[in-house]
Amino acid sequence: MLKPKVSARQLQAYLNIARKYLPEFKKFTNKKTGGLDGYAKLYECHIPVLQEIRSLAREHTLADIESEFRQHSIKKPKN
């Protein structure tokens, strides 16, 4: 799926970042707990964003990546 391959724990970390800041990943949030929904289905359309996070993770910490996504989500106008 991702290149290079990642562990399940790494994939969960990437999904956690994406679900907080990208609308197309909102379905990965468990409505009851607010955490990651383990039953949400991952589709091919999700891979490019996760691959981007994976590529960034090779050079930056996950905290830095999350901060960057947070800043981008703040800058986007809400419709």
N, C-alpha and C positions, 0 to 999 in steps of 0.2 A: 504494500500500500504506500507507505512513505519511504523515501530513499534518502539516506540510508535508513534501514529498519529501526524501529523504536520499540521499547517495551510497552506493556499495557499501562504501566504507571506514568511513563512519559506522555503517552497519548492522552491519558486522563488530564494531565497537567495542561496540555495544549488545548484540549476541549474546554477546560475550565476558563482559560483566558478568552477563547473565542465566544463562549456562551455569555460571558459578562458584557461584552462590548459590540458584538455583531448580531444584528437582528435575525439573520438566517440561521443562527445557532441557538436561538431562544428555546427551541424545543428540547434542548439538552439540559434545561433547568428543571429540577423536580419541584413541582408547585407546592408540595407540603413542606419540604425541608429547605428549599432554596439552594440545595447542593446539586451535584451532577446527577442526572437521571440515567441510570444504568440501562434502562430499557429503551431509550431513544435510539432510533436506527440511523446509522451512519451511511450516507450515500456518496456516490462518486463526485457529486457536485461540491461536497465539503472538503475534498482532498486538497485542492489548490491552496486554500487558506491555511489548512493544517500544515501543508508542505512549506508555506511561507514562514509560519511560526517555527517549524523545525529548522529551517535554514538560519533564521535569526538566532535560535537557541545554540547554534554551534559557535556563535561569536559573542553572545550576550547572555546575561542571566535571565531567568524567567521573570524576575521582578522588573528588570529593565524593559522587557518585551511587554509585560502587562502595563507598565507605565506609558509606554508608547501607544498602545491600543487605547488606553484611557484618554490620552490627549487627543487622539484622532476622533474618538467618539464624542468628545466635548465640542470639538470644532465643527462637526457636522450639524447642520440645522435640523431640528426636529420638525417633521411634517405632520 
